[in-house]
Amino acid sequence: MSEYPYVQPIPAIELAPLVDPEPERHWLQQALLRWLDDEYLPEAINAQIADRAASIYIRQRLEGENDLGSLLVAIVTEMQAFDFSKSFYGEFTIANAVSDLLTERLKLDRCCGG
């Protein structure tokens, strides 16, 4: 029994299997680019960041990964190889933004997945 019986784990968010990857990739790339440009200042590097993150996301989905938490970790891990020196952002910010965009699209509470 948990030391904190009133604490409930946040349930995993499982995405529906990917049916058509290209529209999904395009949506995420465009949504992330808008978010990046709106969050601070539009920068040329933002298009590269959005393209790379969308590619990672789609590749992971095509490999059968549907768990949002696992997708978040994959994006953080793979974006570590990206050169963020010309950006305000880093891999954690990008992965969190992808997660927020996906949960918003699914109309889920970003805090607790409900």
Phi, psi and omega in degrees: 000143182292147175295336180240083187296339181276352181269125178249137178296148177285126181293149178295148175257115182255120179279151175297149178305146181286126181258311184231099189292326186294313176297324178295316179297314180298315179302310183296317180300314181291318180295318180292320177299316176301315181298313181300314181292327181279331186293316177234255178236145174298130179229148179302324182295338182301322179296322178292319179298312181297319180295315180295314180296319179295322178296316178298312181303310183294318178300315179299318179295319179295334177278001175100006180279121180238353180279122184298322179297318178293324176296320178300314179296319180297319180294315178302311184299311184284332179285348177297336179277351181280143179275103180268011185297339179256023185224158172279347190261171175216178186298325180291319178298318181294313180298318178295322178295318177300314179300314179298317180297318180292316180292325176296317179298324180275000181059042177257153176291119182296336181287312192230007176075007182265000000 
